[in-house]
């Protein structure tokens, strides 16, 4: 019984779960931003390459 109580009070893994959730949220936000801005970013890099090539 003491082992179960000790396991319920143990919060050592709680911080890692929180960090995992933060990383997942950042990943979702980046995927959404790249999806929404994908064509604009592609066009921007195309213009940069064209400028560097002198076209």
PDB file of N, CA, C and O in Angstrom:
ATOM      1  N   UNK A   1       0.823  -1.195   0.000  1.00  0.00           N
ATOM      2  CA  UNK A   1       0.000   0.000   0.000  1.00  0.00           C
ATOM      3  C   UNK A   1       0.874   1.269   0.000  1.00  0.00           C
ATOM      4  O   UNK A   1       0.560   2.252  -0.671  1.00  0.00           O
ATOM      5  N   UNK A   2       1.966   1.224   0.759  1.00  0.00           N
ATOM      6  CA  UNK A   2       2.864   2.380   0.799  1.00  0.00           C
ATOM      7  C   UNK A   2       3.484   2.642  -0.561  1.00  0.00           C
ATOM      8  O   UNK A   2       3.722   3.793  -0.926  1.00  0.00           O
ATOM      9  N   UNK A   3       3.749   1.576  -1.315  1.00  0.00           N
ATOM     10  CA  UNK A   3       4.331   1.728  -2.644  1.00  0.00           C
ATOM     11  C   UNK A   3       3.386   2.488  -3.572  1.00  0.00           C
ATOM     12  O   UNK A   3       3.822   3.337  -4.350  1.00  0.00           O
ATOM     13  N   UNK A   4       2.102   2.184  -3.488  1.00  0.00           N
ATOM     14  CA  UNK A   4       1.105   2.867  -4.329  1.00  0.00           C
ATOM     15  C   UNK A   4       1.020   4.344  -3.946  1.00  0.00           C
ATOM     16  O   UNK A   4       0.955   5.206  -4.822  1.00  0.00           O
ATOM     17  N   UNK A   5       1.018   4.639  -2.656  1.00  0.00           N
ATOM     18  CA  UNK A   5       0.970   6.042  -2.217  1.00  0.00           C
ATOM     19  C   UNK A   5       2.205   6.792  -2.682  1.00  0.00           C
ATOM     20  O   UNK A   5       2.122   7.941  -3.116  1.00  0.00           O
ATOM     21  N   UNK A   6       3.361   6.126  -2.585  1.00  0.00           N
ATOM     22  CA  UNK A   6       4.599   6.761  -3.013  1.00  0.00           C
ATOM     23  C   UNK A   6       4.579   7.046  -4.508  1.00  0.00           C
ATOM     24  O   UNK A   6       5.027   8.106  -4.944  1.00  0.00           O
ATOM     25  N   UNK A   7       4.060   6.106  -5.297  1.00  0.00           N
ATOM     26  CA  UNK A   7       3.987   6.299  -6.739  1.00  0.00           C
ATOM     27  C   UNK A   7       3.033   7.428  -7.107  1.00  0.00           C
ATOM     28  O   UNK A   7       3.289   8.169  -8.056  1.00  0.00           O
ATOM     29  N   UNK A   8       1.941   7.567  -6.371  1.00  0.00           N
ATOM     30  CA  UNK A   8       0.981   8.635  -6.655  1.00  0.00           C
ATOM     31  C   UNK A   8       1.542  10.015  -6.321  1.00  0.00           C
ATOM     32  O   UNK A   8       1.178  11.000  -6.963  1.00  0.00           O
ATOM     33  N   UNK A   9       2.425  10.097  -5.321  1.00  0.00           N
ATOM     34  CA  UNK A   9       3.021  11.383  -4.942  1.00  0.00           C
ATOM     35  C   UNK A   9       4.217  11.746  -5.803  1.00  0.00           C
ATOM     36  O   UNK A   9       4.613  12.911  -5.848  1.00  0.00           O
ATOM     37  N   UNK A  10       4.797  10.774  -6.483  1.00  0.00           N
ATOM     38  CA  UNK A  10       5.998  11.016  -7.286  1.00  0.00           C
ATOM     39  C   UNK A  10       5.633  11.853  -8.504  1.00  0.00           C
ATOM     40  O   UNK A  10       4.770  11.470  -9.294  1.00  0.00           O
ATOM     41  N   UNK A  11       6.292  12.990  -8.650  1.00  0.00           N
ATOM     42  CA  UNK A  11       6.004  13.896  -9.763  1.00  0.00           C
ATOM     43  C   UNK A  11       7.233  14.135 -10.621  1.00  0.00           C
ATOM     44  O   UNK A  11       7.314  15.147 -11.317  1.00  0.00           O
ATOM     45  N   UNK A  12       8.189  13.219 -10.580  1.00  0.00           N
ATOM     46  CA  UNK A  12       9.429  13.441 -11.321  1.00  0.00           C
ATOM     47  C   UNK A  12       9.213  13.440 -12.827  1.00  0.00           C
ATOM     48  O   UNK A  12       9.942  14.125 -13.544  1.00  0.00           O
ATOM     49  N   UNK A  13       8.248  12.703 -13.325  1.00  0.00           N
ATOM     50  CA  UNK A  13       7.991  12.666 -14.754  1.00  0.00           C
ATOM     51  C   UNK A  13       7.077  13.764 -15.246  1.00  0.00           C
ATOM     52  O   UNK A  13       6.888  13.926 -16.452  1.00  0.00           O
ATOM     53  N   UNK A  14       6.513  14.513 -14.331  1.00  0.00           N
ATOM     54  CA  UNK A  14       5.561  15.555 -14.702  1.00  0.00           C
ATOM     55  C   UNK A  14       6.220  16.641 -15.543  1.00  0.00           C
ATOM     56  O   UNK A  14       5.624  17.118 -16.508  1.00  0.00           O
ATOM     57  N   UNK A  15       7.424  17.033 -15.198  1.00  0.00           N
ATOM     58  CA  UNK A  15       8.110  18.081 -15.948  1.00  0.00           C
ATOM     59  C   UNK A  15       8.389  17.670 -17.385  1.00  0.00           C
ATOM     60  O   UNK A  15       8.256  18.477 -18.305  1.00  0.00           O
ATOM     61  N   UNK A  16       8.777  16.409 -17.576  1.00  0.00           N
ATOM     62  CA  UNK A  16       9.059  15.934 -18.929  1.00  0.00           C
ATOM     63  C   UNK A  16       7.791  15.916 -19.779  1.00  0.00           C
ATOM     64  O   UNK A  16       7.841  16.213 -20.973  1.00  0.00           O
ATOM     65  N   UNK A  17       6.681  15.575 -19.185  1.00  0.00           N
ATOM     66  CA  UNK A  17       5.415  15.585 -19.925  1.00  0.00           C
ATOM     67  C   UNK A  17       5.072  17.007 -20.339  1.00  0.00           C
ATOM     68  O   UNK A  17       4.621  17.236 -21.462  1.00  0.00           O
ATOM     69  N   UNK A  18       5.280  17.952 -19.452  1.00  0.00           N
ATOM     70  CA  UNK A  18       4.994  19.351 -19.781  1.00  0.00           C
ATOM     71  C   UNK A  18       5.892  19.843 -20.905  1.00  0.00           C
ATOM     72  O   UNK A  18       5.431  20.521 -21.823  1.00  0.00           O
ATOM     73  N   UNK A  19       7.175  19.500 -20.832  1.00  0.00           N
ATOM     74  CA  UNK A  19       8.086  19.892 -21.923  1.00  0.00           C
ATOM     75  C   UNK A  19       7.671  19.234 -23.232  1.00  0.00           C
ATOM     76  O   UNK A  19       7.744  19.860 -24.290  1.00  0.00           O
ATOM     77  N   UNK A  20       7.244  17.997 -23.173  1.00  0.00           N
ATOM     78  CA  UNK A  20       6.789  17.304 -24.377  1.00  0.00           C
ATOM     79  C   UNK A  20       5.577  17.987 -24.985  1.00  0.00           C
ATOM     80  O   UNK A  20       5.482  18.120 -26.205  1.00  0.00           O
ATOM     81  N   UNK A  21       4.654  18.418 -24.141  1.00  0.00           N
ATOM     82  CA  UNK A  21       3.469  19.122 -24.635  1.00  0.00           C
ATOM     83  C   UNK A  21       3.838  20.460 -25.258  1.00  0.00           C
ATOM     84  O   UNK A  21       3.260  20.847 -26.273  1.00  0.00           O
ATOM     85  N   UNK A  22       4.785  21.166 -24.668  1.00  0.00           N
ATOM     86  CA  UNK A  22       5.222  22.446 -25.226  1.00  0.00           C
ATOM     87  C   UNK A  22       5.872  22.235 -26.588  1.00  0.00           C
ATOM     88  O   UNK A  22       5.599  22.977 -27.531  1.00  0.00           O
ATOM     89  N   UNK A  23       6.731  21.223 -26.693  1.00  0.00           N
ATOM     90  CA  UNK A  23       7.386  20.936 -27.974  1.00  0.00           C
ATOM     91  C   UNK A  23       6.356  20.558 -29.025  1.00  0.00           C
ATOM     92  O   UNK A  23       6.463  20.978 -30.177  1.00  0.00           O
ATOM     93  N   UNK A  24       5.354  19.764 -28.639  1.00  0.00           N
ATOM     94  CA  UNK A  24       4.305  19.371 -29.581  1.00  0.00           C
ATOM     95  C   UNK A  24       3.507  20.587 -30.039  1.00  0.00           C
ATOM     96  O   UNK A  24       3.168  20.693 -31.217  1.00  0.00           O
ATOM     97  N   UNK A  25       3.208  21.486 -29.140  1.00  0.00           N
ATOM     98  CA  UNK A  25       2.462  22.700 -29.494  1.00  0.00           C
ATOM     99  C   UNK A  25       3.267  23.576 -30.447  1.00  0.00           C
ATOM    100  O   UNK A  25       2.716  24.121 -31.403  1.00  0.00           O
ATOM    101  N   UNK A  26       4.555  23.713 -30.196  1.00  0.00           N
ATOM    102  CA  UNK A  26       5.407  24.491 -31.093  1.00  0.00           C
ATOM    103  C   UNK A  26       5.466  23.840 -32.469  1.00  0.00           C
ATOM    104  O   UNK A  26       5.428  24.532 -33.487  1.00  0.00           O
ATOM    105  N   UNK A  27       5.559  22.510 -32.505  1.00  0.00           N
ATOM    106  CA  UNK A  27       5.601  21.796 -33.785  1.00  0.00           C
ATOM    107  C   UNK A  27       4.316  22.012 -34.569  1.00  0.00           C
ATOM    108  O   UNK A  27       4.363  22.239 -35.778  1.00  0.00           O
ATOM    109  N   UNK A  28       3.180  21.948 -33.906  1.00  0.00           N
ATOM    110  CA  UNK A  28       1.893  22.168 -34.580  1.00  0.00           C
ATOM    111  C   UNK A  28       1.818  23.595 -35.111  1.00  0.00           C
ATOM    112  O   UNK A  28       1.342  23.819 -36.224  1.00  0.00           O
ATOM    113  N   UNK A  29       2.284  24.560 -34.321  1.00  0.00           N
ATOM    114  CA  UNK A  29       2.258  25.956 -34.769  1.00  0.00           C
ATOM    115  C   UNK A  29       3.165  26.160 -35.986  1.00  0.00           C
ATOM    116  O   UNK A  29       2.796  26.869 -36.921  1.00  0.00           O
ATOM    117  N   UNK A  30       4.349  25.542 -35.976  1.00  0.00           N
ATOM    118  CA  UNK A  30       5.250  25.671 -37.124  1.00  0.00           C
ATOM    119  C   UNK A  30       4.667  25.021 -38.372  1.00  0.00           C
ATOM    120  O   UNK A  30       4.765  25.579 -39.465  1.00  0.00           O
ATOM    121  N   UNK A  31       4.069  23.865 -38.222  1.00  0.00           N
ATOM    122  CA  UNK A  31       3.455  23.187 -39.381  1.00  0.00           C
ATOM    123  C   UNK A  31       2.331  24.046 -39.945  1.00  0.00           C
ATOM    124  O   UNK A  31       2.203  24.177 -41.162  1.00  0.00           O
ATOM    125  N   UNK A  32       1.525  24.627 -39.078  1.00  0.00           N
ATOM    126  CA  UNK A  32       0.433  25.490 -39.544  1.00  0.00           C
ATOM    127  C   UNK A  32       0.983  26.723 -40.258  1.00  0.00           C
ATOM    128  O   UNK A  32       0.459  27.124 -41.296  1.00  0.00           O
ATOM    129  N   UNK A  33       2.030  27.322 -39.709  1.00  0.00           N
ATOM    130  CA  UNK A  33       2.604  28.507 -40.332  1.00  0.00           C
ATOM    131  C   UNK A  33       3.209  28.172 -41.684  1.00  0.00           C
ATOM    132  O   UNK A  33       3.014  28.914 -42.647  1.00  0.00           O
ATOM    133  N   UNK A  34       3.945  27.060 -41.773  1.00  0.00           N
ATOM    134  CA  UNK A  34       4.538  26.672 -43.054  1.00  0.00           C
ATOM    135  C   UNK A  34       3.469  26.307 -44.070  1.00  0.00           C
ATOM    136  O   UNK A  34       3.640  26.560 -45.263  1.00  0.00           O
ATOM    137  N   UNK A  35       2.384  25.724 -43.623  1.00  0.00           N
ATOM    138  CA  UNK A  35       1.298  25.376 -44.539  1.00  0.00           C
ATOM    139  C   UNK A  35       0.637  26.636 -45.084  1.00  0.00           C
ATOM    140  O   UNK A  35       0.358  26.735 -46.279  1.00  0.00           O
ATOM    141  N   UNK A  36       0.391  27.588 -44.204  1.00  0.00           N
ATOM    142  CA  UNK A  36      -0.273  28.816 -44.635  1.00  0.00           C
ATOM    143  C   UNK A  36       0.636  29.718 -45.456  1.00  0.00           C
ATOM    144  O   UNK A  36       0.168  30.396 -46.371  1.00  0.00           O
ATOM    145  N   UNK A  37       1.921  29.737 -45.145  1.00  0.00           N
ATOM    146  CA  UNK A  37       2.849  30.642 -45.809  1.00  0.00           C
ATOM    147  C   UNK A  37       3.750  29.953 -46.821  1.00  0.00           C
ATOM    148  O   UNK A  37       4.699  30.560 -47.317  1.00  0.00           O
ATOM    149  N   UNK A  38       3.468  28.701 -47.130  1.00  0.00           N
ATOM    150  CA  UNK A  38       4.341  27.913 -47.994  1.00  0.00           C
ATOM    151  C   UNK A  38       4.577  28.533 -49.359  1.00  0.00           C
ATOM    152  O   UNK A  38       5.719  28.613 -49.812  1.00  0.00           O
ATOM    153  N   UNK A  39       3.519  28.969 -50.019  1.00  0.00           N
ATOM    154  CA  UNK A  39       3.683  29.525 -51.364  1.00  0.00           C
ATOM    155  C   UNK A  39       4.433  30.857 -51.330  1.00  0.00           C
ATOM    156  O   UNK A  39       5.250  31.134 -52.208  1.00  0.00           O
ATOM    157  N   UNK A  40       4.154  31.677 -50.320  1.00  0.00           N
ATOM    158  CA  UNK A  40       4.853  32.959 -50.218  1.00  0.00           C
ATOM    159  C   UNK A  40       6.344  32.746 -49.965  1.00  0.00           C
ATOM    160  O   UNK A  40       7.182  33.442 -50.537  1.00  0.00           O
ATOM    161  N   UNK A  41       6.665  31.788 -49.111  1.00  0.00           N
ATOM    162  CA  UNK A  41       8.072  31.501 -48.823  1.00  0.00           C
ATOM    163  C   UNK A  41       8.770  30.967 -50.063  1.00  0.00           C
ATOM    164  O   UNK A  41       9.903  31.357 -50.347  1.00  0.00           O
ATOM    165  N   UNK A  42       8.113  30.081 -50.808  1.00  0.00           N
ATOM    166  CA  UNK A  42       8.691  29.529 -52.034  1.00  0.00           C
ATOM    167  C   UNK A  42       8.942  30.642 -53.052  1.00  0.00           C
ATOM    168  O   UNK A  42       9.997  30.675 -53.684  1.00  0.00           O
ATOM    169  N   UNK A  43       7.987  31.545 -53.212  1.00  0.00           N
ATOM    170  CA  UNK A  43       8.163  32.653 -54.146  1.00  0.00           C
ATOM    171  C   UNK A  43       9.286  33.589 -53.707  1.00  0.00           C
ATOM    172  O   UNK A  43      10.034  34.097 -54.542  1.00  0.00           O
ATOM    173  N   UNK A  44       9.404  33.815 -52.416  1.00  0.00           N
ATOM    174  CA  UNK A  44      10.470  34.669 -51.900  1.00  0.00           C
ATOM    175  C   UNK A  44      11.832  34.070 -52.211  1.00  0.00           C
ATOM    176  O   UNK A  44      12.724  34.777 -52.679  1.00  0.00           O
ATOM    177  N   UNK A  45      12.005  32.777 -51.960  1.00  0.00           N
ATOM    178  CA  UNK A  45      13.279  32.138 -52.255  1.00  0.00           C
ATOM    179  C   UNK A  45      13.547  32.107 -53.757  1.00  0.00           C
ATOM    180  O   UNK A  45      14.700  32.211 -54.176  1.00  0.00           O
ATOM    181  N   UNK A  46      12.521  31.970 -54.560  1.00  0.00           N
ATOM    182  CA  UNK A  46      12.714  32.007 -56.015  1.00  0.00           C
ATOM    183  C   UNK A  46      13.205  33.374 -56.463  1.00  0.00           C
ATOM    184  O   UNK A  46      14.082  33.468 -57.322  1.00  0.00           O
ATOM    185  N   UNK A  47      12.653  34.426 -55.891  1.00  0.00           N
ATOM    186  CA  UNK A  47      13.113  35.777 -56.230  1.00  0.00           C
ATOM    187  C   UNK A  47      14.548  36.011 -55.779  1.00  0.00           C
ATOM    188  O   UNK A  47      15.333  36.653 -56.477  1.00  0.00           O
ATOM    189  N   UNK A  48      14.882  35.484 -54.603  1.00  0.00           N
ATOM    190  CA  UNK A  48      16.260  35.632 -54.100  1.00  0.00           C
ATOM    191  C   UNK A  48      17.238  34.909 -55.019  1.00  0.00           C
ATOM    192  O   UNK A  48      18.293  35.448 -55.353  1.00  0.00           O
ATOM    193  N   UNK A  49      16.890  33.693 -55.428  1.00  0.00           N
ATOM    194  CA  UNK A  49      17.775  32.932 -56.327  1.00  0.00           C
ATOM    195  C   UNK A  49      17.900  33.643 -57.659  1.00  0.00           C
ATOM    196  O   UNK A  49      18.998  33.730 -58.208  1.00  0.00           O
ATOM    197  N   UNK A  50      16.803  34.154 -58.189  1.00  0.00           N
ATOM    198  CA  UNK A  50      16.839  34.868 -59.468  1.00  0.00           C
ATOM    199  C   UNK A  50      17.714  36.114 -59.367  1.00  0.00           C
ATOM    200  O   UNK A  50      18.459  36.431 -60.295  1.00  0.00           O
ATOM    201  N   UNK A  51      17.624  36.813 -58.252  1.00  0.00           N
ATOM    202  CA  UNK A  51      18.436  38.018 -58.049  1.00  0.00           C
ATOM    203  C   UNK A  51      19.922  37.657 -57.959  1.00  0.00           C
ATOM    204  O   UNK A  51      20.773  38.340 -58.527  1.00  0.00           O
ATOM    205  N   UNK A  52      20.216  36.576 -57.240  1.00  0.00           N
ATOM    206  CA  UNK A  52      21.624  36.172 -57.106  1.00  0.00           C
ATOM    207  C   UNK A  52      22.205  35.700 -58.425  1.00  0.00           C
ATOM    208  O   UNK A  52      23.396  35.878 -58.681  1.00  0.00           O
ATOM    209  N   UNK A  53      21.371  35.098 -59.266  1.00  0.00           N
ATOM    210  CA  UNK A  53      21.838  34.638 -60.578  1.00  0.00           C
ATOM    211  C   UNK A  53      21.913  35.780 -61.574  1.00  0.00           C
ATOM    212  O   UNK A  53      22.564  35.649 -62.611  1.00  0.00           O
ATOM    213  N   UNK A  54      21.264  36.892 -61.284  1.00  0.00           N
ATOM    214  CA  UNK A  54      21.288  38.037 -62.175  1.00  0.00           C
ATOM    215  C   UNK A  54      20.274  37.935 -63.286  1.00  0.00           C
ATOM    216  O   UNK A  54      20.442  38.551 -64.339  1.00  0.00           O
ATOM    217  N   UNK A  55      19.232  37.175 -63.072  1.00  0.00           N
ATOM    218  CA  UNK A  55      18.196  36.984 -64.114  1.00  0.00           C
ATOM    219  C   UNK A  55      17.204  38.121 -64.050  1.00  0.00           C
ATOM    220  O   UNK A  55      16.255  38.157 -64.834  1.00  0.00           O
TER     221      UNK A  55
END
